[in-house]
Amino acid sequence: MAEDAPEKPDTTRGAPAPEPRSAAESGPGAEEEADRRRRRAQFLRELNEAKELRDRVQPRRARAARMRQQMRMRTFRW
């Protein structure tokens, strides 16, 4: 009887459950899309790491950038 029940998505981790894909989306294009997403995620991780490193080795420039960002946010109008 348990075999007839549809599988439930794994929600034990913090990531949201993936959406079910249509038959047209599950072909070779889906693999390319997944590969592209993997490469993009890796790139963004490396980019954040590089920004953190730059902020550590150039504290004065990082502080000035934070101040400029705060000023932009204070003067921003909805």
C-alpha positions in Angstrom: 0.0 0.0 0.0 2.9 2.4 0.7 4.2 1.7 -2.8 1.0 3.2 -4.3 1.4 6.5 -2.4 3.2 9.3 -4.3 6.6 10.2 -3.1 6.8 13.3 -0.9 9.6 15.8 -1.5 12.5 15.8 0.9 11.8 18.9 3.1 14.3 18.0 5.9 16.9 20.3 4.5 16.8 24.1 4.4 16.4 24.2 0.6 12.9 24.3 -0.9 11.7 21.2 -2.7 12.3 21.3 -6.4 9.3 21.8 -8.6 8.1 18.9 -10.7 9.3 19.2 -14.3 7.2 18.6 -17.4 8.0 15.9 -19.9 9.4 18.6 -22.3 11.7 20.0 -19.6 13.2 16.7 -18.4 15.3 16.1 -21.6 18.9 17.1 -22.3 18.0 20.7 -21.9 17.3 20.2 -18.2 20.8 18.8 -17.7 22.3 21.8 -19.4 20.1 24.1 -17.2 21.2 22.2 -14.1 24.9 22.5 -15.2 24.4 26.2 -15.9 22.9 26.7 -12.4 25.7 24.8 -10.8 28.4 26.9 -12.6 26.5 30.1 -11.7 26.3 29.1 -8.0 30.0 28.3 -8.0 30.8 31.7 -9.6 28.7 33.6 -7.1 30.4 31.8 -4.2 33.8 32.7 -5.6 32.7 36.3 -6.2 31.6 36.7 -2.6 34.8 35.1 -1.4 36.8 37.6 -3.5 34.8 40.5 -2.2 35.4 39.5 1.4 39.1 39.1 0.8 39.3 42.5 -0.8 37.5 44.0 2.1 39.9 42.4 4.5 43.1 43.5 2.7 41.8 47.1 2.0 39.9 48.1 5.1 39.9 51.8 4.4 38.4 51.3 0.9 35.8 48.8 2.3 34.8 51.3 5.1 34.4 54.1 2.5 32.3 51.8 0.3 30.1 51.0 3.3 29.7 54.7 4.1 28.7 55.5 0.5 26.2 52.6 0.5 24.7 53.9 3.8 24.4 57.4 2.3 22.6 56.0 -0.8 20.2 54.1 1.4 19.5 57.2 3.6 18.7 59.4 0.6 16.7 56.8 -1.3 13.1 57.6 -1.8 10.3 55.1 -2.3 
